[in-house]
Amino acid sequence: MAGLQPVTDPLEIPVYGRSWARLEAFSRIAGPLTEPPAGQPYRVRYRSMHRVLGNRRLVTAVGIALANICFEVIFLIWLLRPEHMADTNPGPVAEVARVANIFVICSILVVEALRLINVLSLSLASVIARDPVPVTPPPGLRVAFLTTIVPSKEPIAVVRDTLRAAKRIRHRGVFDVWLLDEGDDPEVKAVCAALGVRHFSRKGLAHYNQPRGAFRAKTKHGNYNAWVDAHGNGYDVFLSVDPDHVPLANFAERILGYFRDPDVAYVVGPQCYKNGEAFVTRAAESQQFPFHSVIQRAANLYGTSMLVGTNNAIRISALRDIGGLSDSITEDMATGLAVHTTRNRATGRRWKSVYTPDVLSAGEGPSSWSDYFSQQRRWSRGTFELLFGRYWLRFPRLSAGGMLHYTLITTFYPSMAIGWLLGIVNALLFLALGVTGMTISPQLWFALYTDATAFSLWLYLYNRRYNVSPYEPAGSRGLKGMLMSIISAPIYAGQLISTLLRRPAKFVVTPKGASSSSDGLRTFRAHLGWLVVLVAAIAVAFVRDYASPAALLWPVVAVLICLAPIVLWRRDLGRTAAKLAEQAGAIPEVRSPDRVGDITMEIPRVLREAHEATRSTREGPREIPAAQPGDWSGRIPTQARPPAVERVPKQAVDPDATELLPRVPERGQRSGRFGPPE
């Protein structure tokens, strides 16, 4: 294995700090690399997520899951007892009220059934979750590293960091870094030439820019499929990350070994966000905890882990078997389904996938409410279109375990959307017609519903110990993520309605870096629209004397949900203004470049020039010790730290200043990868 290279220039030292050391530790969650068993065909091996900490953890997880499911089932059965059905109000609208009453009862059944499915999903996943046993990559594997850029939407500086980090990835064999440029931009070409990265663009090629299908114009899947068609024959596997996701040097080592199993079509890892300044970013990552930390690990039992586009490795022959990445605004989920319903031509067995909990790259999450809502609209709309389209055609071709898993993981967006819509309709019926649906004491209902929720929360919090995010604070309960799921319900409801009405949907690139969107009241138009409806209904209820505490309970909660993102937005604006005012009157302080939550650091041009002027007086090469496994302290010897630099406000940083990342070796020099120089 190639060791650490001596560093002669402090500006070429990667920024080490607590966040970097923690990220390095989280890149080895699945355990140490092992050699595959000799003398027998290799198949991916797994170990229980709980048994790593002892069998008692597994028994506890099973007990909590069973208690959770049993209480939810008992609650649902009790709720629907005949004596709980209410009589309709007498009067001229009695018939309308009777029909409305039946609708309310049916809707309660639907909402609770969907809740039961979500409980079952998380409960089952928490018991069967397992991690793959890492093995060394097969020798001679030809690998391409791919990422994309849309120059009009994504800053070149963002993708430059990703490419520079990709050049340091270690691999024993062919390893080429490619940038797939949608704009064929001259500046992008210059960056590729300077870094020794291969450039590809389909711009101007009509056969790679079709209105629909595998080569659909202005889409991520069309860009990737064009590259596979033009250059895929030269490689066995491609590694892929979003342009803002900076890969670690051990990316290939930790993910390629599973391709020793001939039926593995792709391997996928978790998604995490390194930009941690905004509430939205941290809450958005926390929202994904159940999926990346538990549900994806459970999918390893069935070999049906969902493809996530932010970082993965895909066998090119498997991709060709299914006709390329699927034409969908959520191409990763649709492609995964196509893979799991297709057989490997070489072996006759179903293609399967592997999820590794190792965090092998860190990217940028949405930093504004506008970008977050745009992301959630795209993800939910893609799921709805899949469920109303090709999903049921492919469903019978899944394995039994795959059927169960896909049914459970695809219910999140529908359950949140349907629950919100039915809740709004029921609230209107409660408030406008006095329909009650059921004759249950509000206090008893609330107590039992709280108990059922407490069981679900117990399981959720128990599984937080298996969180795969390096950037969430240790001991975090994930309450921000739960809040974000609730806040997003109106967004999911809107996308469900748009799907049913067949409104067109477009692939939208989530803005990154300096291109992030700004927020305004229009950002919250969906929430404000529902807020107007609810306030009007509450006003009508008071006029018609239907405004009882039981009838007002859900509408008031819904009003608070609609107001929550606006309140959080205004709070963050106030905090930002206060910080700017404080910085304006503060004396600049000198700090070390140990910025928690970031991998790179911007350096003003003036500091770079000052550095160059004094470079000849600096000390010679110094060795930087590697972070030891399990060491999350982030501490490194003082002599290995880069020299302290003066902090300046973000807006004062020269946009042309280069960012602090490891130097890319010239051609012919040894890089961080295996094998002889090119």
Secondary structure, DSSP 8 states (H G I E B T S, - for coil): ------B--GGGS---SHHHHHHHHHTTTT---B---TTS-----EEETTGGG-HHHHHHHHHHHHHHHHHHHHHHHHHT-GGGB-----STTHHHHHHHHHHHHHHHHHHHHHHHHHHHHHHHHHHH-EEE--B---TT--EEEEEEE-TTTS-HHHHHHHHHHHTT---SS-EEEEEEESS--HHHHHHHHHHT-EEE--TT-GGG-BSSSTTBTTSHHHHHHHHHHHHGGG-SEEEEE-TT-EE-TTHHHHHSGGGGSTTEEEEE----B---SSHHHHHHHHHTHIIIIIIHHHGGGTT-----TTEEEEEHHHHHHTTSS-SSTTHHHHHHHHHHTSB-TTTSSB-EEEE-----EEB----SHHHHHHHHHHHHHHHHHHHTTTHHHHGGGS-HHHHHHHHHHTTHHHHHHHHHHHHHHHHHHHHHH---SB---HHHHHHHHHHHHHHHHHHHHHHGGG---SSS-TT---HHHHHHHHHTHHHHHHHHHHHHTT----------GGG-----GGGGHHHHHHHHHHHHHHHHHHHTT---HHHHHHHHHHHHHHHHHHHHHHHHHHHHHHHHHHHHTS---EE-S--TT-S--B--HHHHHHHHHTGGGS---B------TT--S----GGGS---EE---GGGS-TTS-B-------TTS--SSSS---
